[in-house]
Every structure is written in structure tokens, then in C-alpha cells.
Amino acid sequence: MYNELKKIVEQAWEERTLLQQPDVQRAIRAVVEAVDKGELRTAEPVDAEKSLWQVNEWVKKAIILYFPIQPMRKMEAGELEWFDKMELKHGYEELGVRVVPQAVARYGAYIAPGAILMPSYVNIGAYVDTGTMVDTWATVGSCAQIGRHVHLSGGVGIGGVLEPVQAAPVIIEDNCFIGSRSIVVEGAHVCREAVLGSNTVITGSTHIIDVTGPEPVTYKGYVPARSVVVPGSYRKQFPAGEYSVSCALIIGQRKESTDKKTSLNDALRDFGVSI
């Protein structure tokens, strides 16, 4: 269905002078419109059970190419003024999305019916699935993929990854609970039903250490399904001496008896931890 659009985008990516052509601009805008409607995604699951995803590089290319073909313009809301290339998302009532004043999503971000945006920000290329709450002052970066019934608590920072185009965006799978002021960036992948305690930082290189067994098991940029994770530190030797380095600790698995919409404190109480 999208083969012709993909061909045009790939050609324009290699030869930027083609961006002057009206048919190329129409193709790029058609791709971004499809992303805005959730018909195309910058990344999508290919095996939900195994948490396997594929990156749709050509869609990311179209989003990047959208910027140079958009004119700068002034936007106003009362006394507030902005000067930018990107349109804002509109029509929330028809979309079935609850949007609290001061929440902002850019055109080209998909917000599914039943999602809730508190005062927050969702960037172009992002995908926010049904039943998810983006809480106060949380941010969802460009191309980030947020699953169903996820709670991004207050002040959470979900990073954006547009370039390089082959890089996977941040992925938060279904039914995850991301605690207040946590940060997930650099294409990190949080699998379904995981719980991140407040102030947990997950980057592409963060040591995520499972301490539940007799020996530690370390992951990087990947939180296994149903993991309960809290901030931690480990000792590392440097030329100037030994110092503590931040990490994340997997302290257990979310229990079946723990309701998916339970509070963060309830989820952590099972493991004798309070964050």
C-alpha cells in the first residue's frame, strides 16, 4: 500500500534537491499524516510475546524530511506566541482523547482513543496507545513508542530518537508503570508490565542489574517483562580511585496478584522497598 511513498521518500533521502518537487512534498506529507493517524509507525512490534520490534527507517526519514519542506510561521494563543515549522495536533474530541489545558502534542504524533494527556508534551513521530496517561510535565520524545495502559508519572522524560534512522526509538510496552521523574532515553526498551521506581534512569548504556538470584545478571538498555526496578549504584575503579556509579536494580517480578493499575508504592511494597 505504501510502496510508492516509500520509494519517493528513499529517493529524496539520497537526493535532497528532489524536496523542491511538489509530488515529493505531497508524498512526505502523506507519510506524516499516516503517522499522525496511527496508520504508519516509526517502529512496530513483530513478536509481542518475545518483545521483538522492527524500526521502519523510511518512515523516520520522511519525518526528518518533513522539517525542511515546512515553512516557519507565527502561531498565537491569546498573548502567547510561538515561531515554528510544526503544526499542533487538533481534533481531540473527535479522536476520543482527554487533553487537560497546557498539554501539547505536535502534528505527526499519534494519540489513541482513551489516552489522557495531563499538562505534558508529545513530539512528532511518537505513538501513545489507548488507556495510557501522560501525567503532569511528562515528555514523550520524537518517535517514542508507548503501549496500552501505561502510566508515565509526573515529570517522566521519555527520550526521542530521530537520527540515526536505523536506531530504535524508546519503547515502553503495555501496562508499564514509570515512576515520577524517571528518565528513559537512547532507545532503551522497557518490556510489558514492568515497574520503574521514581527517579530511575535507563539509558542505552545503563547497567540494569538483576539482583534477585545468587549471582547478578546485567542488562543494558533493556528491562525484561514484569520487572520491578529501582535506582541503585555499584562500585567502579577509576585511575583516581573507586567511586559509585549509578545503575538500576531489578529487585523482583511483578506478581500476578498485583493489579496492573495499582499504585507504585503498592507494587514496591511486595519487595520491602519504598521509593
C-alpha positions as CSV (number, residue, x, y, z in Angstrom):
1,M,0.0,0.0,0.0
2,Y,2.8,2.4,0.9
3,N,5.4,1.1,-1.6
4,E,5.2,4.1,-3.9
5,L,5.5,6.5,-0.9
6,K,8.5,4.6,0.4
7,K,10.2,4.7,-3.0
8,I,9.8,8.5,-3.2
9,V,11.0,9.1,0.3
10,E,14.1,6.9,-0.2
11,Q,14.9,8.8,-3.4
12,A,14.5,12.2,-1.7
13,W,16.7,11.0,1.2
14,E,19.5,10.3,-1.2
15,E,19.0,13.4,-3.4
16,R,17.7,16.3,-1.3
17,T,17.2,18.6,-4.4
18,L,14.1,16.5,-5.0
19,L,12.5,18.1,-2.0
20,Q,11.7,21.1,-4.3
21,Q,9.3,19.0,-6.3
22,P,5.6,19.2,-5.4
23,D,4.9,15.5,-5.8
24,V,7.8,14.6,-3.4
25,Q,6.5,17.1,-0.8
26,R,3.0,15.6,-1.1
27,A,4.4,12.1,-0.5
28,I,6.3,13.2,2.6
29,R,3.2,14.9,3.9
30,A,1.2,11.8,3.2
31,V,3.5,9.7,5.3
32,V,3.5,12.2,8.2
33,E,-0.4,12.3,8.0
34,A,-0.4,8.5,8.2
35,V,1.8,8.6,11.3
36,D,-0.4,11.2,12.8
37,K,-3.4,8.8,12.3
38,G,-1.5,5.8,13.6
39,E,-1.6,4.1,10.2
40,L,2.2,4.1,10.0
41,R,4.7,3.8,12.9
42,T,8.4,4.5,13.1
43,A,8.7,1.2,14.9
44,E,6.3,-1.6,15.4
45,P,6.2,-5.0,17.2
46,V,6.8,-8.1,15.1
47,D,6.5,-10.6,18.0
48,A,4.8,-9.2,21.1
49,E,5.4,-12.3,23.2
50,K,9.2,-12.0,22.6
51,S,9.2,-8.2,22.7
52,L,10.7,-8.1,19.2
53,W,10.3,-4.8,17.3
54,Q,11.4,-3.5,13.9
55,V,12.3,0.0,13.0
56,N,10.7,1.5,9.9
57,E,13.6,3.6,8.8
58,W,11.8,5.0,5.8
59,V,9.1,6.4,8.0
60,K,11.7,8.1,10.2
61,K,13.3,9.5,7.0
62,A,10.0,11.0,5.9
63,I,9.6,12.7,9.3
64,I,13.2,14.2,9.1
65,L,12.5,15.4,5.5
66,Y,9.2,17.0,6.7
67,F,11.2,19.6,8.5
68,P,12.9,21.3,5.6
69,I,9.7,21.5,3.5
70,Q,7.7,23.2,6.2
71,P,7.7,27.0,6.3
72,M,8.3,28.9,9.5
73,R,5.2,30.7,10.8
74,K,3.9,32.6,13.8
75,M,1.4,30.8,16.0
76,E,-0.6,32.6,18.7
77,A,-2.9,31.8,21.6
78,G,-4.1,35.0,23.2
79,E,-0.9,36.8,24.3
80,L,1.2,33.7,23.9
81,E,3.3,33.5,20.7
82,W,5.5,30.9,19.0
83,F,7.5,30.8,15.8
84,D,8.0,27.3,14.4
85,K,7.6,24.9,11.5
86,M,5.4,22.2,13.1
87,E,1.6,22.3,13.4
88,L,0.0,21.3,16.6
89,K,-2.4,18.3,16.9
90,H,-6.1,19.2,16.8
91,G,-9.5,17.5,17.0
92,Y,-9.1,15.7,20.3
93,E,-12.8,15.5,20.9
94,E,-13.3,13.6,17.7
95,L,-10.3,11.4,18.5
96,G,-11.7,10.5,21.9
97,V,-8.6,11.8,23.7
98,R,-8.8,13.7,27.0
99,V,-6.5,16.6,27.0
100,V,-6.0,18.8,30.0
101,P,-5.1,22.5,29.4
102,Q,-1.4,23.1,28.8
103,A,-0.9,19.7,27.3
104,V,0.7,19.9,23.8
105,A,1.1,17.3,21.1
106,R,2.7,18.0,17.7
107,Y,1.0,17.1,14.5
108,G,2.5,13.8,13.4
109,A,2.2,12.2,16.9
110,Y,-0.5,9.5,17.2
111,I,-2.6,9.7,20.4
112,A,-5.1,6.7,20.6
113,P,-8.7,7.0,21.8
114,G,-8.9,6.7,25.5
115,A,-5.5,8.2,26.2
116,I,-5.1,11.1,28.7
117,L,-2.7,14.0,28.4
118,M,-2.2,16.0,31.5
119,P,-0.1,19.2,31.1
120,S,2.6,17.5,29.1
121,Y,4.4,17.3,25.7
122,V,4.3,14.7,22.9
123,N,6.6,15.1,19.9
124,I,6.2,14.3,16.3
125,G,6.5,10.6,15.4
126,A,5.5,9.4,18.8
127,Y,2.9,6.7,19.3
128,V,0.7,6.8,22.5
129,D,-1.7,3.9,22.7
130,T,-5.1,3.6,24.3
131,G,-5.7,3.9,28.0
132,T,-2.3,5.5,28.6
133,M,-1.8,8.5,30.9
134,V,0.9,11.0,30.1
135,D,1.0,12.7,33.5
136,T,1.9,16.3,34.5
137,W,5.1,17.7,32.9
138,A,6.0,14.3,31.4
139,T,7.5,14.4,27.9
140,V,7.3,11.9,25.1
141,G,10.1,12.4,22.6
142,S,10.0,12.1,18.9
143,C,9.3,8.6,17.6
144,A,8.9,7.1,21.2
145,Q,6.5,4.2,21.3
146,I,4.2,4.0,24.3
147,G,2.0,1.0,24.7
148,R,-1.5,0.5,26.1
149,H,-2.5,1.3,29.7
150,V,0.9,2.8,30.5
151,H,1.3,5.4,33.3
152,L,4.0,7.9,32.7
153,S,4.1,9.6,36.1
154,G,4.7,13.3,36.8
155,G,7.9,14.6,35.3
156,V,8.9,11.5,33.4
157,G,11.2,12.0,30.5
158,I,10.9,9.7,27.5
159,G,13.7,10.5,25.1
160,G,13.3,10.9,21.3
161,V,15.4,9.3,18.6
162,L,15.1,10.5,15.1
163,E,18.7,10.0,13.9
164,P,20.4,7.8,13.1
165,V,17.4,6.5,11.2
166,Q,18.4,2.8,11.9
167,A,18.4,3.5,15.7
168,A,15.4,2.1,17.6
169,P,13.3,4.7,19.5
170,V,12.5,4.4,23.2
171,I,9.9,1.6,23.6
172,I,7.6,1.3,26.6
173,E,5.4,-1.7,26.2
174,D,1.8,-2.3,27.5
175,N,0.8,-1.9,31.2
176,C,4.1,-0.4,32.4
177,F,4.3,1.9,35.3
178,I,7.0,4.6,35.0
179,G,7.6,6.3,38.4
180,S,7.8,10.0,38.9
181,R,10.9,11.8,37.5
182,S,12.2,8.7,35.8
183,I,14.2,9.0,32.6
184,V,14.2,6.5,29.7
185,V,16.3,7.6,26.7
186,E,18.7,6.5,24.0
187,G,16.4,3.8,22.5
188,A,16.0,1.9,25.8
189,H,13.3,-0.8,25.8
190,V,11.0,-1.4,28.8
191,C,9.1,-4.6,28.3
192,R,5.4,-5.2,29.2
193,E,4.1,-4.7,32.7
194,A,7.5,-3.5,34.1
195,V,7.5,-1.1,37.0
196,L,10.2,1.6,37.3
197,G,10.5,3.2,40.7
198,S,10.7,7.0,41.0
199,N,14.0,8.6,39.7
200,T,15.1,5.5,37.8
201,V,17.3,6.4,34.9
202,I,17.5,4.0,31.9
203,T,19.8,4.8,29.0
204,G,21.3,2.7,26.3
205,S,24.4,2.0,28.4
206,T,22.9,1.9,31.9
207,H,23.7,-1.2,33.9
208,I,20.4,-2.8,34.7
209,I,21.3,-5.4,37.3
210,D,19.0,-8.3,38.3
211,V,19.8,-8.9,41.9
212,T,17.1,-11.5,42.6
213,G,19.3,-14.6,42.1
214,P,22.5,-15.9,43.7
215,E,24.6,-14.0,41.1
216,P,23.9,-10.6,39.5
217,V,22.7,-10.6,35.8
218,T,23.3,-7.4,33.9
219,Y,21.3,-6.0,31.0
220,K,21.9,-2.8,29.1
221,G,19.2,-0.7,27.5
222,Y,16.6,-3.4,28.2
223,V,14.2,-4.1,31.1
224,P,12.7,-7.6,30.9
225,A,8.9,-8.0,31.2
226,R,7.3,-7.6,34.6
227,S,10.5,-6.5,36.2
228,V,10.3,-4.2,39.3
229,V,13.2,-1.7,39.0
230,V,14.6,0.8,41.4
231,P,17.6,3.2,41.3
232,G,20.9,1.8,42.6
233,S,24.7,2.1,42.3
234,Y,27.7,-0.1,42.0
235,R,31.4,0.5,42.7
236,K,33.8,1.0,39.8
237,Q,37.5,1.6,39.9
238,F,38.9,4.6,38.1
239,P,42.5,5.9,37.8
240,A,41.7,8.4,40.6
241,G,40.1,5.8,42.8
242,E,36.9,3.8,43.4
243,Y,33.6,5.6,43.0
244,S,29.9,4.8,43.0
245,V,28.3,4.7,39.5
246,S,24.5,4.9,39.0
247,C,22.6,1.9,37.8
248,A,19.2,0.3,38.0
249,L,18.4,-2.7,40.1
250,I,15.8,-5.4,39.2
251,I,14.6,-6.4,42.7
252,G,11.8,-8.8,41.7
253,Q,9.0,-9.6,39.3
254,R,5.6,-8.0,39.3
255,K,3.2,-10.5,40.9
256,E,0.1,-11.8,39.2
257,S,-1.8,-10.7,42.3
258,T,-0.7,-7.1,41.8
259,D,-3.3,-5.3,39.8
260,K,-1.9,-3.6,36.7
261,K,-3.3,-0.2,37.8
262,T,-2.0,-0.5,41.4
263,S,-0.1,2.4,42.9
264,L,3.7,2.5,42.6
265,N,4.0,2.1,46.4
266,D,1.8,-1.0,46.3
267,A,3.9,-2.6,43.6
268,L,7.2,-1.9,45.5
269,R,5.8,-2.9,48.9
270,D,5.9,-6.5,47.8
271,F,9.7,-6.3,47.9
272,G,10.1,-4.2,51.1
273,V,11.2,-1.1,49.1
274,S,9.8,2.4,49.3
275,I,10.7,5.0,46.7
